[in-house]
Amino acid sequence: MGLEEEIEEIEEEIAETPYNKSTEAHIGRLKSKLAQKKEELEKKQSGSGGGGGYAVEKHGDATVALVGFPSVGKSTLLNALTNADSEVGEYEFTTLDVNPGMLQYNGANIQMLDVPGLIEGAAEGRGDGQAVLSVVRTADLVIFVMDVFEIDQYARLREELYKNDVRVDTEPPRVTIRRKGKGGIDVNASADLDLDEETIKQVLRDQGFVNANVTVGEQVDIDRLIDGVMDNRVYLPSIEVVNKADLIEPDYLPTVEANLRDHDIDPDEAVFISATEGKGLDALKERIWDALGLIRIYMDKPGRGVDYDEPLILRSGDTVEDACEKLGGEFEERFRFARVSGPSAKHDEQQVGQDHELADEDVLRLVTRK
């Protein structure tokens, strides 16, 4: 029996087994085994040249993946946002390769990737699905692009990403594992867990742990536990975009909003756009900027003053040390101190060290050793 058949057999057994306290350990073991088999299959396909993914070199300050089923308008949106020239058509599968474009916003260069339209079964390889999903895994942000008349696409898109180990809008589970030389598996929990200790130990054994200390810092179900044990999950923020909003008749809008709520999307949080009409794009750009957590740092250059035209782009939470690292060269090697003015400073020209956390629109001057 091949890996694909084994995976299908395990999935069928999980689906047919009613979930209750008495079957919890059994289902947990099945799900753990399923995760292991899927990882084996992925490695096998990558090693044999199948499912290796599209080769897209990352450029710019951040990368965003436009994800959607065929013909929802991703190529049109890419062209509207960037300098790309992605082929556009009203038929399915227009985009057969990953098309990159560069969105320039607030001084940042944000790489936008229009990936081929997903279809159901993508995680299992249908329609080059695994290759497409491999590109999504390397992004910093996912934009779900939906047709206003087909909001149900959202659930299917999330499911395909989930099957490919992409976790959207969630934090990694607080599960820590440290191997040890002997003594078996010890479980420590800072929360009153619903999962029993033997189930947790069995999941770890299935993943090759014989002697280890495992610490569970939150309430987790079996799926979150497996996510915490596996090291191949990717956690990404997302934005929900509703395209073709120009076609919504006023009396149909309540239906659209109800469909969004059915999928736990706040209509006020979704971005309504018309890629063909260029409507809603400014709001979308602002949401992209916020979701990526980018900040602008204006460099005060000796003898030239403050450069407000080409800011240094960093991430929220970055420090002076991160700025030096991005600038490279003498700034890393010869750093003495920095002076900061702006939102993160207590006063203008505050002298700070490399551990000072910067904020959006700070002015930064680096002082180096001669």
KOLTORBA-942862 format. One record per residue (C-alpha): residue in one letter; x, y, z. Coordinates in steps of 0.05 Angstrom, whole numbers, plus 5000, padded with zeros to 4 digits. Layout:
<recs>
AXYZ;...
</recs>
This chain:
<recs>
M500050005000;G502850684980;L503051305024;E497151624988;E492851015002;E495050985074;I493251725083;E486451615052;E485151015096;I486951395159;E482651985139;E476751525127;E477551195195;I477851885229;A471552105193;E467851465212;T469851465286;P465051845331;Y468752325377;N467752235451;K471952145514;S472851405502;T475251495430;E479452115443;A486051745450;H484751315389;I482951915346;G489052295373;R493551725352;L490351695283;K491252445272;S498352415296;K499751835248;L496252225192;A500752825203;Q506852375202;K504652035137;K503252695103;E510052955122;E513252325093;L509352415029;E511353145023;K518752965032;K518152404981;Q514852854930;S520053404940;G525752914934;S523052614870;G521853294838;G514353274847;G510753794888;G517054204896;G513554864887;Y514455464842;A521155814845;V519556534864;E525256954890;K523157404946;H524358144937;G522558784974;D520758905046;A515158385052;T511457875010;V503857795002;A500357204969;L493657314933;V489756674944;G483256504911;F479556024866;P480056114791;S477056734759;V475857144822;G479957724796;K486857624827;S490657804764;T486458424754;L487658624826;L495158504819;N495458944758;A491459494793;L496059494855;T502859404822;N507059474761;A505758754741;D502858544675;S499157914692;E494857604637;V487457724651;G481657324624;E474457154641;Y475756404638;E478655934689;F486155794698;T488656414663;T494456444712;L498755834703;D505056104736;V506256534797;N506257254775;P509957754819;G508858504822;M511359044868;L506659484908;Q509960134929;Y506660434990;N509160895046;G516160815019;A515960055023;N516659554967;I511559004979;Q512058404934;M505258154912;L504557444885;D498657244842;V498756494851;P494856034804;G487555944824;L486655414877;I481754854868;E478954364918;G483953814930;A489954284922;A493254034985;E493053334955;G496353584891;R490353714845;G491754254795;D498954364817;G495854514884;Q501754334928;A506454754885;V501755344892;L501055244967;S508655204975;V508955924951;V503656145001;R507855835058;T513656315042;A509256945045;D508557435102;L501157555091;V495357195057;I489857575021;F483657165009;V480457424945;M473157234939;D467757344888;V462157744920;F457157234894;E461156634920;I462956784992;D462856035007;Q469556004972;Y472656265036;A471555645078;R474355205022;L480455645015;R481955625089;E481054865089;E486054775032;L491155205069;Y489954835134;K491154165100;N497754435076;D499754635147;V498455385138;R495055655201;V491556325188;D490356865240;T492556445300;E498556405344;P502855775352;P500555345410;R504655415473;V507654725471;T515054635487;I518853985480;R525853855506;R529153185493;K532852845549;G537352245556;K532651775595;G526451735638;G521051705584;I516152265571;D514152755626;V508153215616;N507653885652;A501654335642;S500155035667;A492854955648;D487554435668;L487754025604;D481853655575;L486753185540;D489152615584;E496552525597;E496951855561;T494052155497;I499352705498;K504852195510;Q502351755453;V502352345404;L509652485422;R511551755415;D508351735346;Q512852325326;G519151975349;F519952235420;V522251705470;N525152125527;A522752845532;N519853385577;V513653695546;T510554325574;V503554535553;G502155255569;E494855305547;Q488554905536;V489554515471;D485354025432;I488553445396;D489653845332;R493154415368;L497353915406;I499753595341;D501154285313;G505454425373;V509353775365;M510453845290;D515554365267;N512854475197;R506754925211;V506655635184;Y502756185219;L500556775176;P495957375183;S490557465131;I485857975099;E479157805069;V477758175003;V470958164969;N471858314895;K466758554843;A463358994895;D461159454839;L456158914818;I452558904885;E445459164881;P443259534945;D437959014961;Y443258454956;L448158765005;P444758475067;T445457785036;V452957895025;E453858135096;A449957535123;N454257065082;L460557375110;R458057305182;D456456575168;H463856485157;D465756885220;I467957485178;D465758175204;P463158545143;D466359175171;E473158815172;A472658545101;V475358995046;F470359104990;I473659264924;S472659284849;A479159094817;T476659284747;E473959954770;G479860104818;K475160214876;G477060054948;L484459984932;D486860544978;A483360205037;L486459545017;K493459835014;E492660125083;R490259455110;I496159095078;W500959585111;D497759495179;A497258735173;L504658675156;G506559105215;L511359535174;I514260175201;R518060755168;I524660995198;Y527361645169;M534961645170;D538562285191;K544662265146;P550762675166;G551363295123;R544963145084;G539563185136;V533462735144;D531562305085;Y523962315084;D523462055012;E526461365021;P525261105092;L528460485120;I522859975126;L522659535188;R517559135226;S513759335288;G517859145349;D524559215313;T530259555348;V536159995330;E540159355324;D535359105271;A536259765234;C543759685236;E543158975211;K538859175152;L543459745134;G549559285142;G556759475133;E559959975180;F553560085220;E553759385250;E561259365261;R562660075285;F556260255322;R557260725383;F550360985398;A544161265363;R539861885370;V532361815361;S526862335353;G519562145344;P514161705374;S518961215409;A523361755440;K522462085508;H525062735477;D528262965413;E535262705399;Q534762185454;Q541161785459;V539661045457;G543160375449;Q541859795401;D536259515444;H531860125436;E525159935403;L523360385344;A516560635323;D513360855257;E516161515231;D521961565280;V527961965258;L534361575270;R541661805269;L547061285278;V553761495308;T559561035291;R566760955312;K571861245265;
</recs>
